[in-house]
Amino acid sequence: MSSERLLEVLSMLPAATVETVYMTFVSTFFACLMGFPLGVYLYAASPAGLVPRRLLYNVLSRIVNLFRSFPFIILMILLIPLTRLIIRTSIGPVAAIIPLSIAAAPFVARVAETALSEVELGVITAARAMGSTNFQIIRKVLIPEAMPALISGLALTIINLIGYSAMAGAIGGGGLGNLAIRYGYYRFTTDVMIAAVIVILLFVEAVQIAGTLLSRYLLSKR
C-alpha cells in the first residue's frame, strides 16, 4: 500500500474510534437496563437472599450461565433476524448494539448478584430491625453498600464489550475491529492493524483506571 493510501486509511481511525466508543457505552446502558434488575432478582431469590425461591433461582441462574458462555460471534449471527426486524439492517454500529447488549446483560446480572451477595448480613439485619421492607433494603442498603463492587464489575463489563465490539467488526459491525480486519488483515496492512489494536488497548486501560479510581473513591466515602 502506498504512503498516500496508508494515510487515507489511518485518517479513518478517529471515526472508527468514535464508533467503538458509541457501541460500547450505548450497549453498556442497555445491558445494565436488562441485566441489573435480573441480577437483583437473582440475589433476592437465592437461597441466602431476601425472598428465597430455590427452583426459580436455579432455572434463572442456569439461563444466565448459558448466555454468558455462548460465543459472541455465533450469538451475533443468530440475532441478525432480530436486528433486521428492529432497525431494518444488520450492518453498522447501530446494528451491533443489539447483540452487544444481549450478550452483556447476563454478565451484568451476575456482577450485580455477586456484588449484592458481598454486603454484610449484619447491615441487612439492622435494616430489617428498623422495619424496612425488602424493596427499601435493596434500594437504600444493598445497592449503596455494593456500589464500589458494582462499579468495578461495570468496568469489567465495558472492557468485555470493547472486545465484543472488535469481534463485531468481523461481520460489518463497524468500529476499530472493522478497520483492523478490512484494511489491516484483509489487505495485509500491518500498520493499520497495529494502530487499531493500540487504540483498543488504550481504551481498555482508560476504562480500567477510571473504574478502579471511582471504586476506591466510593470505598473511602463509606
C-alpha positions in Angstrom: 0.0 0.0 0.0 1.3 3.5 -0.9 2.0 6.1 1.7 -0.9 8.2 0.5 -3.3 5.2 0.8 -1.9 4.4 4.2 -2.5 7.9 5.4 -6.0 7.8 4.0 -6.8 4.6 5.9 -5.2 5.9 9.1 -7.4 9.0 8.8 -10.3 6.7 9.3 -9.0 5.9 12.8 -10.8 8.7 14.7 -14.2 7.9 13.2 -13.7 4.2 13.9 -12.7 5.0 17.5 -15.9 7.1 17.9 -17.9 4.2 16.6 -16.3 1.8 19.0 -16.9 4.2 22.0 -20.5 4.7 20.8 -21.2 1.0 20.5 -19.6 0.2 23.8 -21.3 2.8 26.0 -24.8 2.5 24.4 -24.7 -1.3 24.7 -23.5 -1.0 28.3 -26.5 1.2 29.1 -29.0 -1.3 27.6 -27.1 -4.2 29.1 -27.4 -2.6 32.5 -31.1 -1.9 31.9 -31.7 -5.6 31.2 -29.1 -7.2 33.4 -29.2 -5.2 36.6 -32.8 -5.9 37.6 -32.2 -9.6 36.8 -29.2 -9.6 39.0 -31.1 -8.0 41.9 -33.8 -10.6 41.5 -31.2 -13.4 41.4 -29.8 -12.2 44.6 -33.2 -11.8 46.2 -34.3 -15.3 45.1 -31.1 -17.0 46.0 -31.1 -19.4 49.0 -29.4 -16.7 51.1 -31.5 -13.9 49.6 -34.3 -11.8 50.9 -37.1 -14.0 49.4 -35.6 -17.4 48.7 -37.1 -19.1 45.6 -34.7 -22.1 45.1 -36.4 -23.6 42.0 -36.8 -20.2 40.2 -33.3 -19.2 41.2 -31.8 -22.4 39.8 -33.6 -22.0 36.5 -32.7 -18.3 36.0 -29.1 -19.0 37.1 -28.6 -21.7 34.5 -30.1 -19.5 31.8 -27.7 -16.7 32.7 -24.8 -19.1 32.7 -25.9 -20.4 29.3 -25.9 -17.0 27.7 -22.7 -16.0 29.4 -20.9 -18.9 27.9 -22.4 -18.5 24.4 -19.7 -17.5 21.8 -20.4 -13.9 20.9 -19.7 -14.2 17.2 -22.3 -17.0 16.9 -24.8 -15.1 19.0 -24.4 -12.1 16.8 -25.1 -14.2 13.7 -28.1 -15.8 15.3 -29.5 -12.4 16.2 -29.3 -11.0 12.7 -33.0 -11.6 12.0 -33.9 -9.8 15.3 -31.6 -7.0 14.5 -33.1 -6.6 11.0 -36.6 -6.7 12.5 -35.8 -3.8 14.9 -33.7 -1.5 12.8 -34.1 -2.8 9.3 -30.3 -3.6 8.9 -27.7 -5.9 10.3 -24.7 -3.8 9.3 -23.1 -0.9 11.1 -22.5 0.3 14.7 -26.2 0.8 15.5 -27.0 -2.8 14.4 -24.1 -4.1 16.5 -25.6 -2.6 19.7 -28.4 -5.1 19.8 -26.3 -8.3 20.1 -23.7 -6.5 22.2 -26.4 -5.5 24.7 -27.9 -9.0 24.8 -24.5 -10.6 25.2 -23.5 -8.3 28.1 -26.8 -8.4 30.0 -26.1 -11.9 31.6 -22.7 -10.7 32.7 -24.2 -7.6 34.3 -26.7 -9.8 36.1 -24.1 -12.0 37.5 -21.9 -9.0 38.5 -24.9 -7.4 40.3 -25.8 -10.7 42.1 -22.2 -11.2 43.3 -21.8 -7.6 44.4 -25.0 -7.7 46.4 -24.1 -11.0 48.0 -20.9 -9.5 49.4 -22.8 -7.0 51.6 -22.5 -7.9 55.2 -25.5 -9.7 56.7 -25.4 -7.5 59.8 -26.3 -4.4 57.7 -29.4 -6.2 56.3 -30.4 -7.5 59.8 -30.2 -3.9 61.2 -32.4 -2.6 58.3 -35.0 -5.3 59.0 -35.0 -4.5 62.7 -35.9 -0.9 61.8 -38.9 -2.1 59.8 -37.5 -1.7 56.3 -39.3 -3.5 53.5 -37.4 -5.7 51.1 -37.6 -3.0 48.4 -36.2 -0.4 50.9 -33.4 -2.8 51.9 -32.4 -3.2 48.2 -32.7 0.4 47.3 -31.3 2.1 50.5 -29.0 -0.5 51.9 -27.8 -3.2 49.4 -27.2 -1.1 46.4 -25.3 1.8 48.2 -23.2 -0.7 50.1 -22.4 -2.7 47.0 -21.7 0.3 44.8 -17.9 0.0 44.8 -18.1 -3.6 43.7 -20.8 -2.7 41.1 -18.5 0.0 39.6 -15.6 -2.5 39.4 -17.9 -5.0 37.7 -19.3 -2.4 35.4 -15.7 -1.6 34.3 -15.1 -5.2 33.5 -18.4 -5.3 31.5 -17.3 -2.3 29.5 -13.9 -4.0 28.8 -15.6 -7.1 27.7 -17.9 -5.1 25.4 -14.8 -3.4 23.8 -13.6 -6.9 22.9 -17.0 -7.9 21.6 -17.3 -4.7 19.5 -13.9 -5.6 17.9 -15.3 -9.0 17.0 -18.5 -7.4 15.7 -16.3 -5.7 13.1 -15.7 -9.2 11.5 -19.3 -9.1 10.1 -19.7 -5.5 9.4 -20.3 -4.1 12.9 -18.1 -1.0 12.3 -15.6 0.5 14.7 -11.9 -0.3 15.3 -12.5 -4.0 14.7 -13.9 -3.4 11.3 -11.0 -1.1 10.4 -8.4 -3.7 11.6 -10.0 -6.6 9.7 -10.9 -4.8 6.5 -7.9 -2.6 6.0 -5.3 -4.3 8.2 -5.9 -8.1 7.9 -7.5 -8.5 4.5 -5.2 -6.0 2.8 -2.1 -7.1 4.7 -1.5 -3.6 6.1 0.1 -4.3 9.4 0.4 -0.7 10.3 -3.4 -0.2 10.3 -4.0 -3.3 12.3 -1.4 -2.3 14.9 -2.8 1.2 15.2 -6.3 -0.1 15.8 -5.1 -2.5 18.4 -3.1 0.2 20.2 -6.2 2.4 20.4 -8.3 -0.5 21.7 -5.7 -1.2 24.4 -5.6 2.4 25.4 -9.4 2.5 25.6 -9.3 -0.6 27.8 -6.7 0.9 30.1 -8.6 4.1 30.5 -11.8 2.3 31.4 -9.9 0.1 33.9 -8.2 3.1 35.6 -11.4 5.1 35.7 -13.3 2.1 37.3 -10.6 1.5 39.9 -10.4 5.2 40.9 -14.1 5.5 41.2 -14.5 2.3 43.2 -11.7 3.4 45.6 -13.4 6.8 45.9 -16.7 5.3 46.9 -15.0 3.0 49.4 -13.3 5.9 51.0 -16.7 7.7 51.4 -18.2 4.9 53.4 
